[in-house]
Amino acid sequence: MVREKLYQELEAEFVEVDDQSHLHAGHSGAAAGGSHFEVVVVSKAFEGLATLARHRLVYEAMGDAMKQAIHALSIKAYAPGEV
């Protein structure tokens, strides 16, 4: 779900998703199933944008999933040529 949304919404060239939910078992907000993710995204949409603006685009791309299924999201967002 996470990977597909980021590819589609940001027209990403590369997306890597690491489900880190197992590291948060028993913590407040840790739900059954995936809820804590680390993502690496490479997209032309990030060109010329500051880190905060890039993160906002990722959150917007995830839409309702950020309110419902995802508790925590660690983001590394790059424009092509930065990686």
C-alpha positions as CSV (number, residue, x, y, z in Angstrom):
1,M,0.0,0.0,0.0
2,V,2.7,2.5,1.0
3,R,5.0,1.8,-1.9
4,E,2.2,1.9,-4.5
5,K,0.8,5.2,-3.2
6,L,4.2,6.9,-3.3
7,Y,5.0,5.6,-6.8
8,Q,1.6,6.7,-8.1
9,E,1.1,10.0,-6.4
10,L,4.7,11.3,-6.7
11,E,5.6,9.7,-10.0
12,A,8.6,8.4,-8.1
13,E,11.6,6.9,-9.8
14,F,12.5,4.8,-6.7
15,V,10.7,3.9,-3.5
16,E,12.0,1.7,-0.7
17,V,9.7,0.9,2.3
18,D,10.9,-0.7,5.5
19,D,8.2,-1.8,7.9
20,Q,9.7,-1.2,11.3
21,S,6.5,-2.0,13.3
22,H,8.2,-4.9,15.0
23,L,10.6,-2.5,16.7
24,H,7.6,-0.7,18.3
25,A,5.6,-3.7,19.6
26,G,4.0,-2.8,22.9
27,H,4.5,1.0,22.4
28,S,1.6,3.4,22.5
29,G,0.1,3.7,19.1
30,A,1.5,0.4,17.9
31,A,-1.3,-1.4,16.1
32,A,-1.5,-5.0,14.9
33,G,0.1,-5.1,11.4
34,G,2.3,-2.4,9.8
35,S,2.0,1.0,11.4
36,H,5.7,2.2,11.6
37,F,7.5,2.7,8.3
38,E,10.7,4.2,7.0
39,V,10.6,5.3,3.4
40,V,13.2,6.4,0.8
41,V,11.7,8.2,-2.2
42,V,13.3,9.6,-5.3
43,S,11.1,11.8,-7.4
44,K,11.4,14.8,-9.7
45,A,8.6,16.4,-7.6
46,F,11.2,17.1,-4.9
47,E,13.5,19.2,-7.2
48,G,14.2,22.6,-5.8
49,L,12.2,21.9,-2.6
50,A,13.5,22.1,1.0
51,T,13.3,19.0,3.3
52,L,10.1,20.2,5.0
53,A,8.3,20.7,1.7
54,R,9.4,17.3,0.5
55,H,8.0,15.7,3.6
56,R,4.7,17.5,3.2
57,L,4.4,16.1,-0.3
58,V,4.9,12.6,1.0
59,Y,2.3,13.1,3.7
60,E,-0.1,14.4,1.2
61,A,0.6,11.5,-1.1
62,M,-0.2,9.1,1.7
63,G,-3.6,10.8,2.3
64,D,-6.0,9.1,4.7
65,A,-3.5,6.3,5.5
66,M,-1.6,8.8,7.7
67,K,-4.8,9.3,9.7
68,Q,-5.8,5.7,9.9
69,A,-3.2,3.0,9.2
70,I,0.1,4.7,9.7
71,H,1.3,5.8,13.2
72,A,4.8,6.8,12.3
73,L,6.6,7.6,9.1
74,S,10.3,8.3,8.7
75,I,11.1,10.0,5.4
76,K,14.2,10.3,3.2
77,A,13.2,12.2,0.1
78,Y,15.6,12.9,-2.7
79,A,15.4,14.5,-6.2
80,P,17.1,12.5,-9.0
81,G,20.8,13.3,-9.0
82,E,21.0,13.6,-5.2
83,V,21.5,9.9,-4.7
